[in-house]
Amino acid sequence: MQKGVLYGVSVGTGDPELITVKGLRILQQTTVVAFPSGINNKLGIAQSIVNCWLKPEQILLPLDFPYLQDEQKLQNAWQKAAAQVWHYLKQGTDVSFACLGDVSFYSTFTYLAQTLQELDSDAKIETIPGVCSAMAIASALKIPLTVNRQKLIVLPAIYSVQELETALDLAEVVILLKVSSVYKEVWHILQSRNLLGSSAIVEKATFPDQKTYYNLNDYPELELSYFSILLINRQ
């Protein structure tokens, strides 16, 4: 029996219309649609984005990916999720995995695909690219992300002051993902470099409740959600 294909479908950053034509076609033609499950019985973000595109006859497969640092618990979660997907693939049924943002950009899908290939090295996996958060915040701010010879650095999270300092020395444009937990520290670094006026934050880019903060001189303290991204432009 021919095995099914696991499709990693990028569904964009919040606005359901940001999915590509190809992504939408793949999403709607697969029998099973998987996505990270929500917290406290709420819809997961990826599911809430694609719900309007799904058909009643499709099978929904929420997968539990806990927000933990415990490596063993994470491995157990990946293995369980891969086994759930493999249950359909080995029967010849295709599965789409709805992925927030772009499937290759700090994506949950990467771990699912890697674990699935550990189950079966011949597992068929295809990825559909899409809009990632860096592009979405530039659109929300109504600015080009980079121009001419500007260099861009993206930091997934700030683990040390030195990482940010180094990035600011090397690139004209720096993007900080998941900045909420370190915002106060980052604000003081930007203040010391006189960069607050050329920095901005977009919270929940392209969602209906998107918030935008320009000129961070006015915002020494902010209560930000997990999906908050800071863009620094040195020029």
RODRENBA-32150 format. One record per residue (C-alpha): z, x, y. Coordinates in steps of 0.2 Angstrom, whole numbers, padded with zeros to 4 digits, always signed. Last residue first. Example, Ala and Ser with C-alpha at 12.3 -4.5 7.8 and 13.67 -1.06 7.14 Angstrom:
+0036+0068-0005 +0039+0062-0022 
// end
This chain:
+0048+0096+0269 +0064+0097+0259 +0062+0080+0250 +0076+0074+0240 +0075+0059+0229 +0090+0051+0221 +0089+0039+0206 +0101+0025+0202 +0100+0016+0185 +0118+0018+0181 +0124+0008+0195 +0129+0015+0212 +0146+0012+0221 +0141+0022+0237 +0151+0034+0248 +0144+0046+0261 +0131+0033+0265 +0125+0034+0283 +0120+0052+0282 +0110+0047+0266 +0095+0043+0277 +0087+0029+0266 +0096+0018+0253 +0085+0006+0243 +0091-0008+0232 +0081-0017+0218 +0088-0034+0213 +0071-0040+0207 +0068-0025+0197 +0055-0012+0203 +0068+0002+0205 +0085-0002+0199 +0094+0008+0213 +0083+0019+0224 +0091+0033+0233 +0085+0043+0248 +0085+0060+0255 +0077+0067+0271 +0091+0063+0282 +0104+0070+0270 +0095+0087+0269 +0106+0097+0281 +0110+0110+0268 +0128+0108+0268 +0126+0089+0269 +0115+0089+0254 +0129+0098+0244 +0141+0086+0250 +0131+0071+0245 +0129+0079+0227 +0147+0080+0225 +0150+0062+0230 +0135+0056+0219 +0141+0064+0203 +0143+0048+0192 +0129+0038+0201 +0116+0051+0200 +0108+0045+0184 +0091+0054+0188 +0091+0067+0202 +0073+0070+0209 +0069+0086+0219 +0054+0089+0230 +0051+0105+0239 +0056+0115+0224 +0064+0132+0220 +0079+0134+0231 +0083+0115+0229 +0082+0117+0210 +0094+0132+0211 +0107+0123+0221 +0106+0108+0210 +0109+0118+0194 +0122+0128+0203 +0132+0113+0206 +0134+0110+0188 +0130+0097+0175 +0119+0086+0186 +0109+0073+0176 +0091+0072+0171 +0085+0084+0184 +0067+0082+0189 +0059+0097+0199 +0043+0095+0209 +0033+0108+0218 +0023+0104+0234 +0006+0112+0234 -0003+0097+0243 +0007+0081+0241 +0021+0075+0230 +0029+0059+0227 +0019+0050+0240 +0029+0038+0250 +0032+0019+0250 +0051+0021+0245 +0048+0008+0231 +0032+0017+0226 +0041+0034+0226 +0055+0026+0216 +0043+0020+0202 +0034+0036+0200 +0050+0045+0196 +0056+0031+0185 +0041+0031+0173 +0026+0020+0172 +0017+0020+0155 +0011+0030+0140 +0007+0022+0123 +0014+0031+0108 +0008+0031+0090 +0018+0035+0075 +0013+0034+0056 +0026+0040+0044 +0020+0055+0034 +0036+0065+0035 +0046+0050+0029 +0064+0048+0031 +0065+0063+0043 +0050+0056+0052 +0060+0040+0056 +0073+0051+0063 +0061+0060+0075 +0053+0043+0080 +0070+0035+0084 +0076+0050+0094 +0060+0050+0104 +0061+0031+0107 +0077+0033+0117 +0066+0041+0131 +0069+0055+0143 +0051+0053+0148 +0039+0052+0133 +0040+0033+0131 +0038+0030+0149 +0050+0018+0158 +0060+0007+0146 +0053+0007+0129 +0048-0008+0119 +0046-0002+0101 +0031-0010+0092 +0032-0012+0073 +0017-0013+0061 +0020-0021+0044 +0013-0012+0029 +0028-0015+0018 +0035+0003+0021 +0034-0001+0040 +0045-0016+0039 +0060-0008+0031 +0056+0008+0040 +0061+0000+0056 +0078-0005+0050 +0080+0012+0042 +0076+0021+0058 +0089+0011+0067 +0103+0015+0054 +0098+0034+0055 +0098+0034+0074 +0115+0025+0074 +0122+0038+0062 +0116+0052+0072 +0124+0045+0087 +0140+0043+0079 +0139+0061+0073 +0135+0068+0090 +0149+0059+0099 +0143+0058+0117 +0141+0040+0117 +0131+0026+0124 +0127+0016+0108 +0109+0014+0102 +0110-0002+0092 +0092-0009+0087 +0086-0027+0092 +0072-0032+0080 +0063-0048+0086 +0050-0055+0074 +0035-0062+0082 +0030-0081+0080 +0036-0086+0097 +0025-0074+0106 +0031-0061+0118 +0024-0057+0135 +0038-0066+0145 +0051-0057+0135 +0044-0040+0139 +0056-0034+0153 +0071-0043+0147 +0069-0034+0130 +0068-0017+0138 +0084-0021+0148 +0094-0027+0133 +0098-0045+0133 +0117-0048+0134 +0128-0050+0119 +0141-0038+0126 +0129-0024+0128 +0110-0026+0125 +0100-0021+0109 +0088-0007+0111 +0070-0013+0107 +0060-0018+0092 +0045-0030+0091 +0039-0035+0074 +0022-0043+0070 +0012-0032+0081 -0002-0039+0091 +0007-0044+0107 +0015-0027+0110 -0001-0018+0106 -0011-0028+0118 +0002-0026+0132 +0003-0008+0130 -0016-0006+0131 -0016-0017+0147 -0002-0006+0154 +0015-0013+0157 +0019-0013+0176 +0018-0032+0176 +0035-0034+0168 +0043-0026+0184 +0058-0016+0177 +0054+0002+0175 +0038+0002+0164 +0035-0005+0147 +0030+0010+0137 +0026+0005+0120 +0031+0017+0106 +0021+0010+0091 +0027+0012+0073 +0012+0010+0062 +0013+0001+0045 +0011+0009+0028 -0004+0006+0017 +0000+0000+0000 
// end
